[in-house]
């Protein structure tokens, strides 16, 4: 079965599509070294190819404005839902054509507009909520194949936080009998999956560590008029303001025990504005260096505080996501990991390109849903039970 996984993250910079061949163990297919398969469950997974499609500037601006809006026009939210469905369908179609692949199924995460994993009072009740937009019926109609979407609510209905969901796939891809591994994704938000040596799925720990690229990107836009710090060159020219890091690391979020989730509600526009204010009259490059250090320090602090006390087998941090392209961030993270005796590695070394891993994950999750298999990890999300995730739109 060939499944397209579709992901657009909290940075709202574009659409990632991964084409994954998923086969049962009796299949005679031989896997090449150029396209290594991974997976320790019933199936074998092969990445056929992946592509990235930047959002048009006006679309990205609208998405970011919608995420941060205290009020929004219902008509605009409805229009954005259908527009994103069209854009997702076009991205998948282009990817399938380029790689000469006939699809059987699509798994689309959608664009998160709002996520509140903790229950809060609303109209006399306490509710936890999430909203990923991008109309799956449009995708199914345009591509002529079924689409699995809206993965998070089923976990929340079972008492979970609706995130993180990628740990199910991290466990399949990176579990090792002899080495404890931490899979660290750095998108807009940074999140980890901790897999002890020889672990079963109940022993996996996963949670959001804090900001990934989100604060850096917001400050680059504010200070330089650029959407991100290419290769971390601006941060490399600056000096970290340690008093700012120390103050922000005292925040409640970083002390909160897992499971925990974060989004623009915690680290969005208002957070970047307060960060900038606390930096005072510092040089622009020092502010970017400090925001970059915040991501590296918060990842290392989460590992030190919550992961290592649980198990002593961890020796590798396997990094993926857009943050891997920031060389300064990677060097800062490598320096933070050295005292912990943890080696920095990249998911590319395991056959999964850094920028494709989350899209691959939603292809695998869609496959599980199509076969009525649960694919949340209660140990990661806090759910009371395993749940079959997502909703199916038929062509």
C-alpha positions as CSV (number, residue, x, y, z in Angstrom):
1,X,0.0,0.0,0.0
2,X,1.3,3.5,-0.9
3,X,0.3,6.3,1.5
4,X,1.0,10.0,1.2
5,X,1.6,11.7,4.5
6,X,1.0,15.5,4.6
7,X,2.2,17.9,7.3
8,X,2.2,21.6,7.8
9,X,3.5,22.7,11.2
10,X,3.2,25.5,13.6
11,X,5.7,27.6,11.7
12,X,3.2,27.6,8.8
13,X,6.1,27.9,6.3
14,X,4.7,25.3,3.9
15,X,3.5,21.8,3.1
16,X,5.6,18.6,3.5
17,X,4.6,15.5,1.6
18,X,6.1,12.1,2.0
19,X,5.3,9.0,-0.1
20,X,5.6,5.8,2.0
21,X,5.3,2.2,0.8
22,X,3.9,0.0,3.6
23,X,4.1,-3.7,3.2
24,X,3.2,-6.8,5.2
25,X,6.1,-9.1,6.1
26,X,5.1,-11.8,3.6
27,X,5.7,-9.4,0.6
28,X,8.5,-10.5,-1.7
29,X,9.6,-6.9,-2.2
30,X,13.4,-6.3,-1.7
31,X,14.4,-3.0,-0.1
32,X,17.4,-1.2,-1.6
33,X,20.1,0.5,0.5
34,X,19.3,3.8,-1.1
35,X,15.7,3.6,0.2
36,X,16.2,1.7,3.5
37,X,13.1,0.4,5.2
38,X,12.5,0.8,8.9
39,X,10.0,-0.6,11.4
40,X,9.8,-3.3,14.0
41,X,6.1,-4.0,13.9
42,X,4.1,-6.1,11.5
43,X,4.9,-3.8,8.5
44,X,7.9,-2.6,6.6
45,X,8.2,1.1,5.7
46,X,10.0,2.5,2.7
47,X,10.2,6.2,1.9
48,X,9.7,6.5,-1.9
49,X,10.2,10.3,-1.9
50,X,9.3,13.6,-0.3
51,X,8.8,17.2,-1.4
52,X,8.3,20.6,0.2
53,X,5.9,23.3,-1.0
54,X,6.2,26.8,0.6
55,X,2.9,28.5,1.3
56,X,2.3,31.7,-0.8
57,X,3.2,34.7,1.4
58,X,-0.4,35.9,1.7
59,X,-1.6,32.4,2.8
60,X,1.1,32.1,5.4
61,X,0.3,35.6,6.7
62,X,-3.4,34.6,7.0
63,X,-2.6,31.4,8.8
64,X,-0.4,33.1,11.3
65,X,-2.9,35.9,11.9
66,X,-5.6,33.3,12.4
67,X,-3.5,31.4,15.0
68,X,-3.0,34.6,17.0
69,X,-6.4,36.1,16.6
70,X,-8.5,36.8,19.7
71,X,-11.4,37.2,17.3
72,X,-11.8,35.9,13.8
73,X,-14.4,36.0,11.1
74,X,-16.2,32.7,10.8
75,X,-16.4,33.2,7.0
76,X,-12.6,33.5,6.7
77,X,-12.1,30.4,8.8
78,X,-14.4,28.4,6.6
79,X,-12.7,29.8,3.4
80,X,-9.2,29.0,4.8
81,X,-10.4,25.4,5.6
82,X,-11.4,24.8,1.9
83,X,-8.4,26.7,0.5
84,X,-5.9,24.6,2.5
85,X,-7.7,21.5,1.2
86,X,-7.0,22.6,-2.3
87,X,-3.4,23.4,-1.6
88,X,-2.8,20.1,0.2
89,X,-4.4,18.2,-2.7
90,X,-2.2,20.0,-5.3
91,X,1.0,19.3,-3.2
92,X,0.2,15.6,-3.0
93,X,-0.7,15.4,-6.7
94,X,2.6,17.1,-7.7
95,X,4.6,14.8,-5.5
96,X,2.9,11.7,-6.8
97,X,3.5,12.8,-10.4
98,X,7.2,13.6,-9.8
99,X,7.8,10.2,-8.3
100,X,5.5,8.3,-10.7
101,X,3.5,6.9,-7.9
102,X,-0.1,5.7,-7.7
103,X,-1.6,6.5,-4.3
104,X,-3.9,4.2,-2.2
105,X,-4.4,6.5,0.8
106,X,-3.6,10.0,2.2
107,X,-2.9,10.9,5.8
108,X,-3.2,14.7,6.3
109,X,-2.5,16.3,9.7
110,X,-3.9,19.7,8.6
111,X,-2.9,23.1,9.9
112,X,-3.2,23.6,13.6
113,X,-5.2,26.7,14.3
114,X,-5.7,26.2,18.0
115,X,-4.6,23.5,20.5
116,X,-5.5,23.5,24.2
117,X,-4.6,20.1,25.7
118,X,-5.6,21.0,29.2
119,X,-9.3,21.3,30.1
120,X,-10.4,24.9,30.8
121,X,-13.8,26.4,31.8
122,X,-16.1,27.3,29.0
123,X,-19.9,28.0,29.3
124,X,-20.2,26.1,32.6
125,X,-18.1,23.1,31.5
126,X,-14.4,22.2,31.4
127,X,-13.2,21.2,27.9
128,X,-9.9,20.5,26.2
129,X,-10.0,21.4,22.5
130,X,-8.0,21.2,19.3
131,X,-8.6,22.4,15.7
132,X,-6.7,21.3,12.6
133,X,-8.0,22.9,9.4
134,X,-7.7,21.8,5.8
135,X,-10.8,20.1,4.3
136,X,-10.2,16.4,3.8
137,X,-13.2,16.0,1.6
138,X,-11.6,18.3,-0.9
139,X,-8.4,16.3,-0.9
140,X,-10.2,13.1,-1.4
141,X,-12.3,14.5,-4.2
142,X,-9.3,16.0,-6.0
143,X,-7.1,12.9,-5.7
144,X,-9.7,10.2,-6.0
145,X,-8.4,8.3,-2.9
146,X,-9.6,8.1,0.7
147,X,-8.1,10.6,3.2
148,X,-7.5,10.2,6.9
149,X,-7.5,13.5,8.8
150,X,-8.2,15.1,12.2
151,X,-6.0,12.7,14.1
152,X,-5.9,14.4,17.5
153,X,-9.6,14.5,18.8
154,X,-9.8,10.7,19.3
155,X,-6.9,10.8,21.7
156,X,-8.4,13.8,23.6
157,X,-11.8,12.0,23.8
158,X,-9.9,9.2,25.6
159,X,-8.5,11.6,28.1
160,X,-5.3,12.5,26.4
161,X,-3.8,15.8,25.4
162,X,-4.1,15.1,21.6
163,X,-0.3,15.3,21.4
164,X,2.3,14.3,20.7
165,X,1.3,11.6,18.1
166,X,4.5,11.1,16.3
167,X,6.0,9.0,19.2
168,X,4.1,6.0,17.8
169,X,6.2,6.1,14.7
170,X,9.4,7.1,16.5
171,X,9.1,3.9,18.5
172,X,8.8,1.9,15.3
173,X,11.7,3.6,13.6
174,X,14.3,4.1,16.3
175,X,13.8,1.5,19.0
176,X,17.0,-0.4,19.7
177,X,17.7,-3.3,22.0
178,X,21.1,-2.0,23.3
179,X,20.9,1.8,23.0
180,X,18.4,4.3,24.5
181,X,17.5,6.9,22.0
182,X,15.7,10.2,22.1
183,X,14.0,11.4,18.9
184,X,13.9,15.2,18.9
185,X,11.8,17.1,16.4
186,X,12.5,20.8,16.0
187,X,9.7,22.5,14.1
188,X,7.9,25.6,15.3
189,X,7.6,23.7,18.6
190,X,10.3,21.2,19.8
191,X,9.2,17.8,21.0
192,X,10.9,14.6,22.0
193,X,10.2,10.9,22.2
194,X,12.4,9.0,24.7
195,X,12.8,5.3,24.0
196,X,14.8,3.3,26.5
197,X,17.0,0.4,25.3
198,X,14.8,-2.6,24.7
199,X,11.7,-0.7,25.5
200,X,8.1,-1.7,25.0
201,X,5.6,0.9,23.9
202,X,4.4,1.5,27.5
203,X,7.8,2.7,28.5
204,X,8.0,5.4,25.9
205,X,8.0,9.0,27.2
206,X,7.1,11.9,24.9
207,X,6.3,15.6,25.4
208,X,6.9,19.1,24.1
209,X,10.2,20.6,25.3
210,X,9.3,24.2,24.4
211,X,10.0,26.5,21.5
212,X,11.7,25.2,18.4
213,X,12.0,27.6,15.5
214,X,9.0,29.7,16.5
215,X,10.6,32.4,18.7
216,X,13.7,32.6,16.5
217,X,11.5,33.1,13.4
218,X,9.3,35.7,15.0
219,X,12.3,37.8,16.1
220,X,14.0,37.4,12.7
221,X,10.8,38.8,11.1
222,X,10.6,41.6,13.6
223,X,14.3,42.6,13.5
224,X,15.4,41.7,10.0
225,X,12.3,41.4,7.9
226,X,13.3,37.8,7.1
227,X,11.2,34.7,7.8
228,X,14.1,32.7,9.4
229,X,17.8,32.8,10.2
230,X,19.3,30.9,7.2
231,X,21.9,28.4,8.4
232,X,21.9,30.2,11.8
233,X,24.3,32.8,10.4
234,X,22.8,35.7,12.4
235,X,22.9,33.8,15.6
236,X,26.5,32.8,15.0
237,X,27.5,36.5,14.8
238,X,25.9,37.3,18.1
239,X,26.5,36.6,21.8
240,X,24.0,34.9,24.1
241,X,22.5,37.1,26.8
242,X,22.5,34.5,29.6
243,X,20.4,36.5,32.1
244,X,17.5,36.5,29.6
245,X,17.8,32.7,29.2
246,X,17.8,32.3,33.0
247,X,14.7,34.3,33.4
248,X,12.7,32.6,30.8
249,X,13.8,29.1,31.9
250,X,12.1,29.8,35.3
251,X,8.7,29.8,33.6
252,X,6.1,27.3,34.8
253,X,6.0,25.5,31.4
254,X,9.6,24.3,31.7
255,X,9.1,23.0,35.2
256,X,5.8,21.2,34.3
257,X,6.2,17.4,34.3
258,X,5.2,15.4,31.2
259,X,2.9,14.8,29.5
260,X,2.7,18.4,28.3
261,X,2.1,20.2,25.0
262,X,2.7,23.7,23.7
263,X,1.9,25.8,20.7
264,X,1.5,29.4,19.6
265,X,-0.7,29.9,22.7
266,X,2.5,29.6,24.8
267,X,5.3,30.6,22.5
268,X,3.7,32.8,19.8
269,X,3.6,36.5,19.1
270,X,3.1,37.7,22.7
271,X,6.0,35.5,23.9
272,X,8.4,36.9,21.3
273,X,7.4,40.5,22.2
274,X,8.1,39.9,25.9
275,X,11.4,38.2,24.9
276,X,12.4,41.3,22.8
277,X,11.4,43.6,25.7
278,X,13.5,41.7,28.2
279,X,16.6,41.9,25.9
280,X,16.3,45.7,26.1
281,X,18.7,47.6,23.9
282,X,20.8,44.5,23.0
283,X,22.3,44.2,19.5
284,X,20.0,42.5,17.1
285,X,22.3,39.6,16.5
286,X,22.6,39.0,20.3
287,X,18.9,38.8,20.5
288,X,18.7,36.1,17.8
289,X,21.6,34.2,19.4
290,X,19.8,34.3,22.7
291,X,16.5,33.0,21.2
292,X,18.5,30.2,19.5
293,X,20.1,29.3,22.8
294,X,16.7,29.2,24.4
295,X,15.7,26.3,22.1
296,X,18.9,24.4,22.7
297,X,18.9,25.0,26.5
298,X,15.3,24.0,26.9
299,X,15.8,20.8,25.0
300,X,18.8,19.8,27.1
301,X,17.1,20.9,30.3
302,X,14.1,18.7,29.5
303,X,16.3,15.7,28.9
304,X,18.3,16.4,32.1
305,X,15.2,17.0,34.3
306,X,12.7,14.5,33.0
307,X,14.3,11.9,30.8
308,X,17.6,10.8,32.3
309,X,16.2,10.2,35.8
310,X,13.8,7.6,34.3
311,X,16.4,5.5,32.6
312,X,20.2,5.5,32.2
313,X,20.5,3.9,28.8
314,X,20.2,7.0,26.7
315,X,23.2,7.6,24.4
316,X,21.8,9.2,21.2
317,X,19.6,12.2,20.3
318,X,18.2,11.8,16.8
319,X,17.2,15.2,15.5
320,X,14.7,16.0,12.7
321,X,12.6,18.9,11.6
322,X,13.4,22.3,10.1
323,X,15.6,23.3,13.0
324,X,18.3,20.8,11.8
325,X,19.1,23.3,9.0
326,X,20.2,25.9,11.6
327,X,23.9,25.1,12.1
328,X,24.3,27.4,15.1
329,X,21.4,25.7,16.9
330,X,22.9,22.3,16.2
331,X,26.3,23.4,17.6
332,X,24.6,24.8,20.7
333,X,22.6,21.6,21.2
334,X,25.7,19.5,20.7
335,X,27.5,21.5,23.3
336,X,24.6,21.1,25.8
337,X,24.5,17.3,25.2
338,X,28.2,16.7,25.7
339,X,28.1,16.7,29.5
340,X,25.2,14.3,29.4
341,X,27.2,11.8,27.3
342,X,24.6,11.9,24.6
343,X,25.6,11.9,20.9
344,X,23.8,14.2,18.4
345,X,22.6,12.3,15.3
346,X,20.2,13.1,12.5
347,X,17.2,11.1,11.3
348,X,18.8,11.2,7.8
349,X,21.3,8.6,9.1
350,X,18.3,6.2,9.6
351,X,16.8,6.7,6.1
352,X,14.3,9.4,7.1
353,X,15.3,12.9,5.8
354,X,15.0,15.5,8.7
355,X,12.4,17.6,7.0
356,X,10.2,14.5,6.0
357,X,9.8,12.7,9.3
358,X,6.5,14.2,10.5
359,X,5.0,13.7,7.0
360,X,6.2,10.1,7.1
361,X,4.6,9.7,10.6
362,X,1.2,10.8,9.3
363,X,1.4,8.3,6.5
364,X,2.0,5.5,9.0
365,X,-0.8,6.8,11.3
366,X,-3.2,6.9,8.4
367,X,-2.3,3.3,7.5
368,X,-3.0,2.2,11.0
369,X,-6.4,4.0,11.0
370,X,-7.4,2.5,7.7
371,X,-6.7,-1.0,9.2
372,X,-8.6,0.0,12.4
373,X,-5.4,-0.1,14.5
374,X,-4.9,2.2,17.5
375,X,-1.9,4.5,17.1
376,X,-1.7,6.8,20.0
377,X,0.7,6.0,22.9
378,X,-1.1,6.6,26.2
379,X,2.3,6.9,27.9
380,X,3.0,9.9,25.7
381,X,-0.4,11.7,25.5
382,X,-1.8,10.8,28.9
383,X,-4.8,9.0,27.4
384,X,-6.7,6.4,29.5
385,X,-6.5,3.9,26.6
386,X,-5.2,3.3,23.1
387,X,-7.4,4.9,20.4
388,X,-8.0,4.6,16.7
389,X,-7.1,8.1,15.5
390,X,-8.6,10.2,12.7
391,X,-11.6,10.5,10.5
392,X,-11.9,9.0,7.0
393,X,-13.1,11.0,3.9
394,X,-13.9,8.7,1.0
395,X,-13.4,9.7,-2.6
